[in-house]
Amino acid sequence: MLLTVCAVNFALSAQTLDVDKQLAYCAHQVNRALKLLQRADGTYDYTMEPRNILAGDKQQGWNCRKATPDEWCSGFWPGILWMDYAATSDENIRRQAEGYTQSLEYLAHRPAYDHDLGFLVFCSFGKGYEQNHDNGYKQTILDTADTLATLFNPKVGTLLSWPREVKPRHWPHNTIMDNMINLEMLLWAAKNGGNPLLRDIAIMHATTTMKHHFRPDGSCYHVAVYDTISGDFIKGVTHQGYSDNSMWSRGQSWAIYGYTMMYRYTHDRVFLDFAQKVTDIYLKRLHETNDDLIPRWDMDDPDPQAAKDASTACVVASALLDLSRYVGGDKGEEYRQFAITSLAQLSTPRYQSGKRNVSFLMHSTGNHPAGGEIDASIIYADYYYLEALLKLKHNL
């Protein structure tokens, strides 16, 4: 039984999760954040998107970054606003969602900086389109999907992730696990009037990644490096994990979310089976290395006080609420209960920011090896936390 990873007291905590209460908490935090983001004249600088609140910060508001092509997190705040609007029908939230989303529209009309266009545009315009069905939003997604597709290397069979890392790291063609999430924009576009070849690119990327990006037990490398001439896989390495052979927790969560999403769009049993494989090794390692269901930033960090990564737990919870329905039966129910219990733990004072700051959650880790965003509130943790709560609310 998968829930043996939880222990009885963790399983019981699922009974205490009040989804409506947590959605109301998120709405309260969003309104607090907007008040602090508002300028003296009552307007907003929509080009400055929330990114983090660091552990040592004295202010309660978000640290914001300019919505530039290299700021990969800019789509999450607009997405949060759209999801909050879906939950509350608050027209002020809708107006601010429109403003922050529009600041990213230019990305559809410039060459791809890297693979993060899915995070940037589908997490913002995609969530917006779910609410407004605006043809302009749809066209922005379709145009951006075409731009993302320019990074595809047919010889290798994947999208290039970081063009800027090719020369300095001697990575002829690098693909990172995070890139699995960007495939959704390609699949959605192909299904909604875009080039049907976008679906083929997404499937080939996921298939190639499945073949080379994982160890036999189902744990993943952060980066897979390929030869651009032969297309051969050269090596698997890390960039943000503890070591090349460690399980970087958030990377594994991208795999769980990504292959679950691939099955949703393709109904290919190969992707469903693989989603379960990458999930089961995550659950096994979580049981071996953690005191609750919120993982360390890397499962192989030997420090018993290693920083947690709440964002990983949020991504996994959102993914498993989907995967549980696809798998069905006892195993599907176990995945569902694991997700609910994880959300219950995230909804306790140990992890919620409460009055400390305006984010939803504390204790996420960004780039640990670089010393970046350790034990912080990070915008993508809040995004996937809210997404998971809404899925649970609506039985999606």
HUKATA-V387954 format. One record per backbone hydrogen bond with DSSP energy under -0.5 kcal/mol. CO is the residue of the C=O (numbers start at 1). NH is the residue of the N-H. E is the energy in kcal/mol with one decimal. If there is no record, write none. Layout:
co,nh,e
CO,NH,E
CO,NH,E
This chain:
co,nh,e
1,4,-1.6
2,5,-2.0
3,6,-1.7
3,7,-0.9
7,10,-0.6
7,11,-2.0
8,12,-2.3
9,13,-0.9
10,13,-0.5
10,14,-0.6
11,14,-1.2
12,15,-1.5
13,16,-1.3
14,17,-1.2
16,18,-0.7
17,19,-0.8
18,22,-2.0
19,23,-2.5
20,24,-2.1
21,25,-1.9
22,26,-2.4
23,27,-2.3
24,28,-2.2
25,29,-2.3
26,30,-2.5
27,31,-2.1
28,32,-2.0
29,33,-2.6
30,34,-2.5
31,35,-1.7
32,36,-1.5
33,37,-1.8
34,38,-1.3
39,42,-2.3
43,39,-3.3
44,46,-1.1
45,48,-1.9
47,49,-0.7
47,67,-2.6
49,65,-2.5
51,379,-2.4
52,63,-3.2
53,377,-2.6
54,57,-1.6
60,358,-2.4
62,64,-0.6
63,51,-2.5
63,52,-1.3
65,49,-2.5
66,68,-2.4
68,71,-2.0
70,72,-1.0
71,74,-1.5
73,76,-1.6
73,77,-0.5
74,78,-0.6
75,79,-1.6
76,80,-2.5
77,81,-2.4
78,82,-2.4
79,83,-2.4
80,84,-2.8
81,85,-2.4
82,86,-2.1
83,87,-1.5
84,88,-2.1
85,89,-3.1
89,91,-0.6
90,94,-1.8
91,95,-2.2
92,96,-2.1
93,97,-2.6
94,98,-2.4
95,99,-1.9
96,100,-2.7
97,101,-2.2
98,102,-2.4
99,103,-1.0
101,104,-2.2
102,105,-1.6
104,107,-1.6
105,108,-1.8
106,109,-1.9
107,110,-0.8
114,117,-0.6
115,118,-1.2
116,120,-2.6
117,121,-2.8
117,122,-0.7
118,122,-1.4
118,123,-1.2
121,125,-1.9
121,126,-1.2
122,127,-0.7
124,128,-2.2
125,129,-2.9
126,130,-1.5
127,131,-0.7
128,131,-1.3
128,132,-2.6
129,133,-1.8
134,138,-2.1
135,139,-2.5
136,140,-2.0
137,141,-2.1
138,142,-2.5
139,143,-2.9
140,144,-2.3
141,145,-2.3
142,146,-1.8
143,147,-1.8
144,148,-2.8
145,149,-2.0
146,150,-0.6
147,150,-1.3
148,151,-1.9
149,152,-1.8
151,160,-2.6
152,154,-0.6
153,157,-3.6
153,158,-0.8
158,153,-2.4
161,115,-1.6
161,163,-0.6
162,165,-1.7
163,166,-1.3
164,168,-0.5
165,169,-1.5
165,171,-0.6
166,170,-0.5
166,171,-1.4
167,170,-0.6
170,172,-0.7
173,226,-2.8
174,161,-3.1
175,224,-2.8
176,179,-1.8
177,180,-2.1
178,181,-1.8
178,182,-0.5
179,183,-0.6
180,183,-0.7
181,184,-1.2
182,185,-0.7
182,186,-0.8
183,187,-2.4
184,188,-2.9
185,189,-2.3
186,190,-2.4
187,191,-1.5
188,192,-1.2
189,192,-0.6
189,194,-3.1
190,193,-0.5
195,198,-2.0
196,199,-1.0
196,200,-0.9
197,201,-2.2
198,202,-2.1
199,203,-2.4
200,204,-2.6
201,205,-2.6
202,206,-2.5
203,207,-2.4
204,208,-2.7
205,209,-2.6
206,210,-2.2
207,211,-1.5
208,212,-1.9
209,213,-2.8
213,221,-2.4
215,218,-2.1
219,215,-3.1
222,177,-2.2
223,237,-2.5
224,175,-2.4
225,234,-3.5
225,235,-1.2
226,173,-1.0
227,231,-1.7
232,227,-2.9
235,225,-2.9
237,222,-0.7
237,223,-3.0
243,246,-1.3
246,248,-1.0
247,249,-0.6
247,299,-2.6
248,252,-1.8
249,253,-1.8
250,254,-2.2
251,255,-1.6
252,256,-2.2
253,257,-2.7
254,258,-3.0
255,259,-2.5
256,260,-1.5
257,261,-2.3
258,262,-2.0
259,263,-1.7
260,264,-1.8
261,265,-1.7
262,266,-2.0
263,267,-2.7
267,269,-0.6
268,271,-1.1
268,272,-1.3
269,273,-2.8
270,274,-1.9
271,275,-2.3
272,276,-1.6
273,277,-1.9
274,278,-2.5
275,279,-1.4
276,280,-2.9
277,281,-1.7
278,282,-1.0
279,283,-2.5
280,284,-2.2
281,285,-2.5
282,286,-2.4
283,287,-2.0
284,288,-1.4
285,289,-1.5
286,290,-1.7
293,295,-0.7
295,309,-2.4
297,249,-1.5
297,250,-0.6
298,301,-1.6
300,302,-0.5
303,306,-2.0
307,297,-2.8
309,312,-0.7
309,313,-1.1
310,314,-1.9
311,315,-2.3
312,316,-2.6
313,317,-2.4
314,318,-2.3
315,319,-2.3
316,320,-3.0
317,321,-1.6
318,322,-0.9
319,322,-0.7
319,323,-2.8
320,324,-2.5
321,325,-0.6
322,325,-0.8
322,326,-1.6
323,327,-2.6
324,328,-2.3
328,332,-2.3
329,333,-2.0
330,334,-2.1
331,335,-2.3
332,336,-2.2
333,337,-2.6
334,338,-2.2
335,339,-2.3
336,340,-2.5
337,341,-2.6
338,342,-2.3
339,343,-2.3
340,344,-2.2
341,345,-2.1
342,346,-2.4
343,347,-1.2
345,348,-1.5
348,351,-1.7
348,352,-2.9
351,362,-3.3
353,356,-2.3
360,353,-2.0
363,310,-2.3
364,376,-3.0
366,368,-0.8
367,372,-2.9
368,371,-1.8
372,366,-0.6
372,367,-1.4
373,366,-2.0
373,376,-0.6
376,364,-2.9
376,378,-0.6
377,53,-2.3
378,381,-1.1
378,382,-1.2
379,383,-1.9
380,384,-2.1
381,385,-2.0
382,386,-2.5
383,387,-2.3
384,388,-2.2
385,389,-2.2
386,390,-2.3
387,391,-2.1
388,392,-2.3
389,393,-2.5
390,394,-2.2
391,395,-0.5
391,396,-2.5
392,395,-0.7
